[in-house]
Amino acid sequence: MIALLLALALATPDADVKRARDRYEFGAYADAAGTVREMLSRSPDLPEPLAVEAWRILGLAEYQLGDRPASRAAFVHLLSIDPDQTLDPFLVPPPIVDFFDRVRAEAEPELAPLRERKKQLKEQERLADEARRRLLAEEQVRSGPPTKIVVVQEHIYLLNFLPFGVGQFQNGDNTKGIIIAVSQVVLGAINIGAIFAHNAIADDPSRRCSVSTPNNCSNPPIPDSDRALLQNIDIVKYVSAGLFWGVYVYGVADSLIHYVPRIETEIGPGKTAVKLSWDF
């Protein structure tokens, strides 16, 4: 299931077109054609550059596979998107170029109005862009520079009391937050490890001794060597716990000192200003 979801996430039109192009260039024409057909069935409304390349690869692959009708259909789809499309004779075998040119010549009566319509649309887009720029220029002259944009970032007060540098991250001090978080994780792991080690040694019945034991048992039931070891583990346990809470107190104090309830970032033309505000 995970592999399937990952494959679906990676199956983007750009990746599919690149994969089909690579398969075609390596001579895997059937694989290239299958990749394009599967992509077109999944994403029929592709952006024009991707659609042009997809139908071009499909037409080339089908020709190489000997299926002239399928190649012709793919090239007609290609020309319906870009009536002025051509094949580079330096990259495409001459027989395919000749076949494509014949398909285009036969479809020219239908391609002519498409070509004219595309020119009209481009001209309309150009005129619309000019009108839009002229409108904005006139408005800027009339009202002055563009209005600034204010981005407001609200901070939560209770986050200052969380461990692992949460308050520092909220205040934007990421370096200090990372140091505090790593320190507390390491100290917490050491403390937990010391607790488990202490319990494992103290509760191990095979390590017990009695008054009858001649050596290493001055204070039964724990052997002298284990008692010394437990004392050292206790030192590690208490020191790590003390340091953990010391870092925690420091983190809380530091985040409270630098805490700002709200940050307003003003984004204007050519500059950015930051305004800090306290509202209680």
N, C-alpha and C positions, 0 to 999 in steps of 0.2 A: 504493500500500500504506500509506504513512504517513497519507494523508488518510483512508483507511478505518479505520485504528486510532484516529486522533483522533476520528472520528465515533462509533465504538463507545464510546470512553472518555467522551464527552460525553452519550451516550444513556442518561441515568439516568431512572428513573421520574418524579422530581420535574420534570426538564427536559421530559420528554415530556408530562406533564400540563399544564405551563405553555404549551408550544408548542400543544397541542390547544386550550386555552382561548383563546389569542390568535387562532388560526385561526378558531375559532367566532365570536368577537366581531367579526372583520373580515369575516364572511360567507362564509368558505371552508369550508363545511360538509363537503364531501367530503374535504378535506384533514384537517379535525379528526377526522372519523370514522375515516379510515385511520390516522392517528397513534395514536389510542386502541386500535384493534384490533391494530395491530402491537405496541404496548407490552404489551397484555394477553396476547398469544400468547408474548411473550418473558419476561414477569414475571407469571405468573398469581397468585402469592401476594403481593399488595401489602399494605402496612399499611392498616388500615381507612380512615383519612382519604383516602389517595390512591385507593383502590379506589372509594370513594363518589363522589369527584369525577370519576374516569375514566368510570364508568358513567353518571353524570349528563350529562356532556358528550356521550357517545355517544348517549344517548337523545334529547337535544335536537337534535343534528346529524342523526340519522336522521329525526326528525320533520320538520325543515326540508327534508330531501331528499325527503320524500313517502313514505318507507318506514315505514308504521305498524307492521307486524309486527316489524321490526327495532328500532324505537323502543320498542315494548312489551316486547320481550325484554330490552332494556338497562335499562328502568325496573324490571322484575321482578328482575333481578340487583341493582340498586341497593337495592330494598326488602328483598331477602334478606339484605343486609348490615346495613341500618339500617331496620327496619320503621317507624320514626317519621319517616322523611325526608319533607320537603315542599319544594315549589318556591316561591320568593319571587315573588308576583304583580307586584311592582314591577320585577323584573329579567327575568322570563320572560313571553313573550306569553300572554295569557289562554287562547287555544285549547290551547296546550301544557299549561298548568296544569290545565285541565279534563280533557284526555286523561290526564294523570298521575293525577289524582284518581280517574278511572274505573278505571284499572288497579289502583290501590291498593284501591279498594272491592271489585273483583272478586277480588282476592287476599287479602282480609282473613281468610277462614277459615284460610288457611295462615300468614298473618302473625301471628295472635294467639299461637300457641304459640312462634313465634320471638321475639316481643316479651317473652313471659313468661320464656323461657329466658335472654335477655340480661339481664333484671332479676335473675334468680337468680345469674347469673355475676358481675354487678357487686356484688351483695350478698356473695357468697362472697369476692370479691377484697377488699372492704372489711373483712370479718371477718378475713381472713388478714393484711391489713396491720395491723389493730389487735392481733392476736395477736403478730405479729412485733415491733411496737413495745413491747408489754408485756413480752415475753420479754427484749428487749435492755435495757429499763429495769430489770427485776428483776436481770439479770446485772450491770449497772453498779453497782447498789446493793450487790450481794453482793461483787463483786471490785474495786470502785473504778473509776477512770478507764480508758478504753480503752488497751490496750497500744500503745506507740509502734511506728511502722514505721521501720525503718532501711534506707536506700537506700545501697548500697555502690558506689562508682565506682573501679575499678582504673586506675592510670596505668602506662604502659609506659615504662621507663627509656630505651630506645634512641631513642624519639621526640625526646628532648632534643637529639639530634645531627643531626636533619634540618633542612634550610634552610627558608626561606619561612615562618618563624614557627610551625612545627608544634608546637614545645615550648610556646610561649606559648598557643596555642589549647588544648592539652591542660590547661594550668594554669588555664584560664578567663580569661586576660588577652587578650580578643579585640581590644581596641583596639591594644595593643602588637603583637599578632600581625599585624594588618592592616598596620600601618606597616612592620614588618620585611618582610612578604611583598611589598608594593608596591615598597619600596626595592630589594629584590633582583631583582625582575622588571625594573624600569627599568634598574638597573645592568647586569644580564645582557644585556638587549637592546642597550644602548649598546655593551657590550664586543663582542658578536657582530657588530654593525653595523660597528664600527671594524675588526675583523679582516677582514670581507668587503671593506670599502672599501680597506684596505691591499693585500690580495691582488689586487684588480681593477686598481688603479693600477700596482702593481709588475710584474704579469704581462702588461700590455697592450703588445704589440709596437709598436703605432702611436705610443706615447709615448716610444720610445727615441731616443737621440741618439748622435752619434759625435764623434770629435775634429775631424772636418771641419766640424762645425756651428760657425759663427762665434760665436753668442751662446747663452747659457742652457745651456751644456754644459761646465762646468769640470771635472766629474767623471763622464765617461760610464760606463755607457750611460743613466743616469737624468738627465733635465734638472734644472737647479737649482731650478726652480719646483716640480716634482714632489717633489724631495728634501725641500724645506721642508714641503710638504704632508704627505708621509709621516711626517716627524718630529712634526708636530702630531697626526696620527692616532695615532701610537704613544703620544704622551702621553695622549690620550683613552683608548686601549686599556688602558694600564697603570694609569692612575688609576682607571678604572671597575672593573678587576679587583681592585685593592687595596681599593677601597671595598666591593665585593661581599663579599670575604672578611672585611673588617673587620666588616661588618654581621652576617655569618654567625657570627663568633667572639663578637660581642656577644650574639646571639640564643642561642647555646649556653650561654654563661656565665649569662645572665639566667634561662633556663629551668631550669638546674641549681640556681641559688640558690633559686628559688621552687618547685622540684619537691617534690611530696608523693606518695609511692607510692599511697596510698589515702585517699579521702575518704568518710567515713561521714556521711550526712545523716539526722538523726533527725527524723521527722515525727510530732509529737504533737498532741493537741487544742489548737488555738489558737496553736501556736507551732512553729517549726522551729529545730533546733539542728544545727550542723555540727561534726563531730569529725574532726580530722586525725590520721592515724596513720602511723608509720614501722615497718615490719617488715622486718628484714634476715635 
